[in-house]
């Protein structure tokens, strides 16, 4: 340690003796601007004003990482080391800060905050991270240059900052920039200019794209001038207009080439997908709702992506989940199916996440919903259960836990079944504590497995079931499985501004494999009902 300390002091002296033209006033002002995180708070506000999901998530993760790093440095590490600040005798007076810090030197809190914020932003967006990183590095260097920290203080602070940003991934895993992996492309008609495409536009489902004054109808007419648009107004009948659009699409497909399009939220997409599957039509999904979960998983970020795919005839095959009752009633779902408190949990989380980020919003929503909820009694694959929540995803979702966010694949042929048990002692408290600690996936009250089908019975005490944001009356029994026919959805084969392809992190793959090894299916091939 003595050798390292001597090296540290020598390096500090060399930096103090260095002369960088024009850097003295600039680095001094930059160093002061980062006091109390002001520089990073302003940067986060700028990212939020840019608009769009990626910069907003980058700002939230950056601030969350900064908060963890600052708390760690200022309440734990500094008070346990008590290293004095460097002497300023070798530092030119023009670099001196007007107000010298009075806290201990090791580690550098400014460097920790800078590294935490920059790493947090980069985890959500490599582009925005590349813009922030030079400023973070300059702040870290400035702390040595103005004489308030030794180089080791700065390096330790940066290490703490990077670790703090990585820690946020435990509760709030970053969403991959790439769409779900797909099988070989299915045949879909190429419709240049939208020729043969009939688009059902559910105007009440959402608003125009951020940053554009154009309505969804105006954008579609500009991108696909030959397409036929069937627009629903606030007082129009949804089912009747959708049926009209489907009939027109079938006519145009029979005459030459044709397809069905839908512009709306997940509920509108679900209804159009059911119709397209039943009539053998390819589906063009134009994001027009508030959250557009399905469009994001497919890899369609905006209407321009879909317009490009329609013109080129590029598409992917997608599984469709179905819940069948013994009376012949069927409910199809593209995203999720649930019983219990999950619909209310999602509604409250989505209301809060615009202000505090997905994981904090999910935690707050879980506490609020569980406070007044009562468990649901039903049978899952012949086992009588008392559950707070039953979640079934159309394909395996990531991450594990109570806030699934995205799907690596859309054609795996599996149902992602997740249960939160209400029978264990102190089950409500254990769910909340496990969720806040990020250990719900290993809790005894939580069960999950990927299965080909699920049998639900004895639903007499369940009034409703939820699917893709819609609600329906619950029958006495259901079987969840995959529809035999796949849905063909337009999606460009090469994403616009697509980043380099990165494999799934090894740690995530290892966790998934360990999780599945512990939850094998029985020898007969049926699911184990998570315990």
N, C-alpha and C positions, 0 to 999 in steps of 0.2 A: 504493500500500500504506500510505503514511503517513496518508492520509485515512481509510482503512478502520480503521487502528489507533486513530486518534483517536475515530472514531465508536464503536468497540468499548468503549473506556475510558469514554466518556461514558454509554453505555447501562448499563454495569456500575455506575457511580456512581448512576444513577437507580434501578436495582433495589435497590441497597444502602440508598438513602434511603427506599424505599417501606415502608409499614407495612400488613401484611395481618393483620387481627385473628385471633388464635389460630393463625396459620401458623408462628410462630417455632419452637416446640417440635415441632410435627407434621412440618414439612419437614426439620428437623434429624434427627429420628429416621428419617424415610423415606430420607433421603440415606445415613445410616449403614447402614440395613438392606440397601441395595444393594451394600455393600462385598463384593468377591469374588463377586458374582453371587448372594449368598444369597437375596435376595428372589425372583429368577427361578427358582432351583433349587426353592424352596418352592412357587412357583406351578406349575412343571412337575409336581411331585409331586402337587399337588392335582388338576391336569388328568388325570393318569394314574389317580387314584383314582375319578374320575367314572365311568370305564368307557366302553367303546365305541371305535370306530375313530377317529372324528374328533378327540376330545380327546387321544387317545394320539399320533396323528400330529402334532397341533398342538404338544404338549409336546416331541416329538423334534425337529421342525424348529426350534422356538424355541431349544432348547439348542444345536443344531448351528449356527444363525446366530450365537448369542452367542459360541460358541467361536471362530468365524472372525473376528468383529469384535474380540474381546478380543486374539486373537493378532496381528491386524494393527496395532491401536493400540499395544500394549505392546512389541512387538518391532521395529516398523518406524518408525511415524510419530512417536511421542514422541521417540525418540532421534535423529531427523533434524531436528527443529525447535528443541528446547531453549528453548521459551518459558517465562519465569518465571511463577510464580503471582501473582495479584493481591495488592496490599497490603490488609490488613484494617482500615486506619484508618477507612474510611467505613462498615464493616459493624458493626452493633450487636453487642456481646459476647455477648448471649443467643443469637445465631445461630451463633457460632463452634463448630466441631467440636472435641471434646476432643483428638483426635489429628489434626493437620493432615497432609495428604498431602505426601510429599517428592519425588514425581516431577514431571516438567515439566508445563506446563499444557495445551499443545495437542497433540492434541484431548482432549476429555473421554471417558475410558474408560467411566465410568458411563453417560453419555448414549449411547455407541455400543452398550453391552450392552443398555440398555433398549430402544432403537429396534430392534436386531436381534431381540431376543426377541419384542417386540410384533408386528413385521412378519412374523416366521416363523410365529407363531401365526395371524395374520390370513390368511396364504396358505393355510392348511389349513381355517380356520373363521372366517368373518367375524363370527359371533356372539361366539365366545370372544376374537377379536381386539379387538372393541369393548369388552369388559370389561377387557382388559389395557391398552389404549391410554391411558386416563386416568392410570393409575399410572406408565406409562413417561414420559408427558409431565410428570408431577409430579416424578419423579426428575430429569429433565433440567433443569427450572426450578430445582429445589432446589440444584443445583450452583452456579448463579449467586447464588441467594438467600443461601446460607451463606458465599459469598465465596471459593470455591476455584477458580472458573473464570470466564473472560470469556464473554460471549454467543457470540462466534465459535467458542470452543472447543466449546461445546455443540452449535452448529449443525453444525460439521464432524464431531463424533462421531456425531450422529444420521444424517448422510449416509452415513458409513461403515457404520453399523449396518444401514440400509436396503439398501445395496449388498451387504452380507454375506448378508442374507436372500435377496436376489434371486439371489445366486451359488449358493445351495443348489439352486435350480431347475434348474441345469445338470446336476446328477447325479441329483436326485430331484424330477422334475416333480410339481407338485400334481395330485391327481386332481380332475376337475371335480365339483362338487356335483350337477350335473344328470345324469340318465340319458342313455343313447345316444339320438341322434335317430331318430325312427321314421317310417315311411310312414303314409298314411291308415289308420285302425284297421280291422282285419278283423272280420268278424262273430264274436261269441262269445256263448254263451247267458248271460243274467243269471240267477244262482242265489241269490235272497235267502235268507239264513240257511244257505247251502250246500246247499239242496235240489237233489238230482241230482248232487252232487259226491262222488266217491270218492277219498279221500286215502290214498296209501301212505306210511306213516310209518316211516322207517328210523331207529329209535331209536339204534342204535350209532353213527350217523354223527357226532353232535355232542352238545351239551348245550343246555339252555335258554338263553334270551336273557339277556345280562348284566343283573344287577340285579333279576331276577325269580325267585322260588322255584318257579314253575310249570314242569312238564315240557312239552315240545312238544305232547303229546296233550291235556293239560289246557287249554292255551291255545287249541288248535284247537276243542275242544268248547265253550269259552266264546264264541268268536267266531263259529263256524259250527255251531250246535247240530243242524241238520238234515243235516249231511254224514255220510257213512259213512266210518269210519276203519278202515284195515287196518294194524295195527301189527305191525312185525317185532321180535321179541326177539333176544337175542344168539345163540340156538341155532336160529333159524328159517332156512329156505332163502330166500335173497333172491329168486332168479328165480321160484320157485313163487308166493310171496306177491305179487310185482309182477304176474305174469300173472293172478292171481286178481283183483287190484284193477282191472286193465285190462278184464277180462271183465265185471266188475260195472259199470264206467263205460260200456262199450258197451251193456249191457242198459238202463241208465237213460237213455242218450242216445236209444236207439231207442224207448223207451216214451214219453218226453216230452222233457225236456232233461237233458243230463248232460255231465260233463267229468271229466278225470283230474287229480288233485292229487298232489304229491310233497313230502314234508318230509324233507330230508336234505342231504348235501353234493353237490359237483359230480358225483361218480361216480353217485350215486343219481339226480340230475336228468338226467344223460346217458342212463341206462337208460330212465327214464320218457319222455324226449323221443323216443327211438327208437320206443317203443311207441305214443305218442300220434300221431306222424307217420304210422306205418303203419296205424293204425286210424281216422284222421281225427278225433281228439279234440283239443279245446283243453286246454292244460296250465296248471295253477295251481302256481307254484313258491313254496313256503314255506321261507325260509332256515332250515336246521337243521343245517348242517355247521360246520366250523371256520372256513373262509374265504369260502365262498359267492361265488366269482368271477362266475358267470353271473348270479346274482340281483342283484349290485351293478351289473353292466353294464346289465341290463334296467331297473333303477331300483326294485327291490323291496328295501327296506332291512330290513323285518321282516315277521312274519306278518300284522300289522294291515294293511299296504299291500295284500297279496294278498287278504285277506278283503274289503276295500273294493272292489277291482276285480272279484272274483267276484260280489259282490252287485249291482254295477252293469252287469256284462257288458262291461267295458272291457279291451281287449287290444291287443297289438302283434304284427306278423309278424316272425319271426326266421329267418335263414338257418340251415341245418344243413350242416356240412361232412361229407364222406364220403371214405373211403380205400378204393378198390376194387382188388382183386387180380384177376389173370387167371383164377384158379380160381373166381371168383364170390363170394369171401369179401368182406364189407363191414364197415368200422368207421366209425361216425358219431361226430362230435365237435362239441360246442357251443362249446368254448373253444379248445383248442390241441391240436396233434399234433406229435410230435417224435421225432427219432432222434439218438442220440449222448448227450452228457453233460447235456443239458437237464433230464431228469427228476431226476437227482441234484442238479443245481444248484438247482432249484426246491425240492426237499426240504430241502436244507441252508439255503437262504436263508430259507424260512418258519420253520425252527427257530430261526434267529438274529434275525429281524427284530423279534420282540416285545421284545428287549432293546436293539437298537441302531438300529432304523429300517431301511427297505427298502434304500436305496442302500448304506449301509455293510455290511449283511448280505449283499447281492448281491456286493459286492466281495470280502469275506472268503470267501464260498462259492466264487466263481470261482477264487481263488488255490488254495484247498484241493482243489477238484475237478480243476483242470488239472494239479496237481502229480503226480497218479497216473494220469490218463486217457490213453488212446491214441486217435488219430483213427480214424474210420470211413471205409471205402472203398465208394463206390457211384456210380451214374450218375444225374445230375439232368438231365432233358430231353435225354438223349443225350450229355451231357458227363461224362466220368469225373472224379470229384472225390474228394479226401481231406479230410474235414471233422471238425472238433471237434464241431460242432453243426449240426443242421438243425431249424429251428422253422417251423411252419406254423400261422398263426392263422386262425380262422374269422371273417374280416373284418379290416380294418386296425387294428392296435393302436398306441397311443401309450404312452410315447415311443419314439423310435428307440433301438437299442442292445440290450443283452443282458437287460434287465429290463422287458419290456413290461408295462403295468399296466392299461390300460383301452381300450375301443373307442368312438370317436365315433358309429359306426353299427353296426347289427346286420343290415343288409339290403343291403350294398353289392355282393354277388355276387362278392367277391374273396377270394383266399387271400393272407395276409400271409406271404411267404416270406423267411426270414432265415437266412443261412449264415455260419459262422465257419470260414475256410479253415485247413487244417492242413498245406499244402504249402509255404508261403512260409518263407524262412529265418528262424529265431528266431520262428516263428509263436506259440508259447506265450507267450514274453516280450512280444511285440508286442500280443497280445490283452490281457494283464494291464495293461500300461502304458497302452494306449488306453482301457481301461475305467476305470481309476483317474483318468485325466485328463479323462474325459468326452468323448473324441474318437473313440470306437469307430465312430460313424456315418460318419466320414471315413477310417477306416483301410482299407488295402489288403487286410487279412485278413478284412474284414467286407463282406457283400453283402446287399442287401435290395431287394425289389420287391413290388408288389401285382399278382397275376396271376389269371386265371380258372381255371387248372388247372396241375398240376405232375405230371410223369411221373418216377417213381423206379424204377430197375432195378438189377440186380446186387447185391441185398441179402444175398448169401450169407454175408458176414462180419458181418451184423447179427443178433443173437439176438432182440432185442425192440424194440418200438415203444411209445410212450406216448401216451395221449390222455385229457384231462380227469381226470388223476390215476390212471388205470388203466393196466395194462400188458398187452400181448398179444404172442404170437409173431409175428415178422416173416416175411412171405412173401418170395419172390424178387423180386417187382415190385409196384408200387402206382401208382395214379393218384389224386391228390388233387383234388377239385373240390367244387362245391356240389350238394346234393340239389335235385332239381327242385321238390319240394314244400316249402313253407315251414311252419314251426311257429308255431301261434298260442299266445301266452303272455299270461296275464292280467297287466295292470299298470294302475294307476289313471292316468287321463288327466291329472289334476292331482295332483302330489305333495304329500303332507302337509307343511306347513311349508316349501314349496318356495321357494328364493330367487329373486330376479329373474334372468331369463335374460340371460346374457352371451355374446356371440359368442366364438368361439375367438380367442385373442390373435393379432394380425396377424403377430407374429414367428414363431409356431408355424406359421401357415398358409404364410408365405413359405418357411420351412425345408422344409416338406413338398413344396411345389411345386418348389423347386430340386432336392430329392432325386429327385423323380419325373422331372423333365426330363432328368436325367443317366442315367436307367435306362429308356429307352423300350423298348416291346415291338417285336420284329421285325415286318416287314411282313406276315407270314403270320398274325399275331395270337397266336402262341404265346409263352410266357415265355422270357426270355433266360437263365434259370438263374443270374442274378446274376453274370454275367461269363463 
